[in-house]
């Protein structure tokens, strides 16, 4: 499996699975034994549940890919997500505020399926943009 194939799989997950919230694409591209090391519910169902929570809170959620680097079975992406806070999110009532949150993740591909990911999302920045935590001086 080539690094270009691996990048195409991750790119399709982001564009079709995550941005369009197409669960059938997520099921197609992710292995049944998928593990996310950064979610409280780390499996495939946990991933879909977390994405569903984001889409419910930010119906216009959109992931923007700025960089995509691949080597071997790993693909690293860096970008940001945008959206408008229109639904409850982690107990925070809708604020109507726009968000712009940076992220970086590492995906591992095996047999053309996504099997693992590590994600870092600027959660502090997200909460500051929603007005829950004051910005740092």
N, C-alpha and C positions, 0 to 999 in steps of 0.2 A: 504494500500500500504506500503510495507516494505522499509526500508532505502536501502537495497540491490537492490531492484527493481529501486528505484530512482537513485542510483549510476550507475546502468547499463544503464539507459536512457541517463544520462549525458555522460557517457563514449561512448556510441554509437553515440551520436551527435558529439562529438569531433572526434572520429575515422572515422566515415563514412560521416557525414554531413559536417564537417569543413575540415578535412585533405583531404578527397577525393572530396570535394566540390560537394556532392550529394544533390541537392536541394530537391529531392523527400523524402529523409530521414529527411531533415530539416522540410519539410511540415508535415511529419508523426509524428514527435516527439514534435513539438512546437504547442501550441494552437493558433488559429486564432487571439485571443485577447492578445497575448504575448506582454509584455512590457520590454524593456531594458532601464534602468534608466541612462545609460551612453552614449547613441548615440543621435545625433541630430535628426535622424529619428528613433524614439524609438520602432516602431512596428515590426511585423514579416517581412514585406517587407524591412524595414530599416536594419534589421539584415542581410538579404540576400544580400542587396545592399552593406553594409559595408564589408561583407565577399568577395563579388565579387571584390570590389576595391582592397582588400588585395591580392587576388589570381592573379589579373591582374598585380599588381606591383611586386609580389613575386610568380611567377608561381610554385616554389617548396615549397611553404608555408607548414609548418608542425608544429602542436601543440604537445608538449610533456607534458604528465601528470605526475607530480611528486608526488602529494598528492591528495587524494580524501577522504573527511570526510563528513558523513551524520548524520543528526539528524532530526527526524520529517519529515517535507516536504521540508527541505533544504539540498542542496548538495554544499559543498565548494570544489573547485579545485584550485590547485596551480601548476604552471609549467612555461613553456616558449615556445615561438614560434621561429622557424628558417626559413630562406629563403634567397634567393639571389635577390637583387634589380635589376630587369630586365625590369620593366615598370614604367611609371610615377606614383608617389605617392604624393598626396597633393601638386601638382605643382613642385615636385622635379624630375628632369629628371633621368633616370636610371644611377646608379653609378657602378653596378656590385658588390657592397659590400655585404658581408654576414652579416645577423643580427642574434642576439640571445637576445630576449626580454622577460623579466619576466612578468608574469601576475598572478592575483588571481581573482576568481569570485565566486559569490554565486548564485545558481540557486534555484528556487522554483518550485516544481512539484505538480500538482493537477490533479487527475484522469488520471495518466500516461502521462501527457502532461507537457511540460515546459511552465510555464506561466509568469515568471519574472526572470530577472537576473540583478545583479550589477557587474560591471567589473572594475578592476583597472589594467591598462597596463602601463608599464614603457615607456611612450611616450617620455620623455626627453632622456632616454637611446637610444631609437630608432633613434631619430633625431641626437644624437651624433654619433651613429654608421654609419649613412648615411653621416656624415661630414657636416651637415647643421649647427649644433651648436657645438662649441668647447667643449671638455671634461672639466670638472671642475678640478681646480688645487688641 
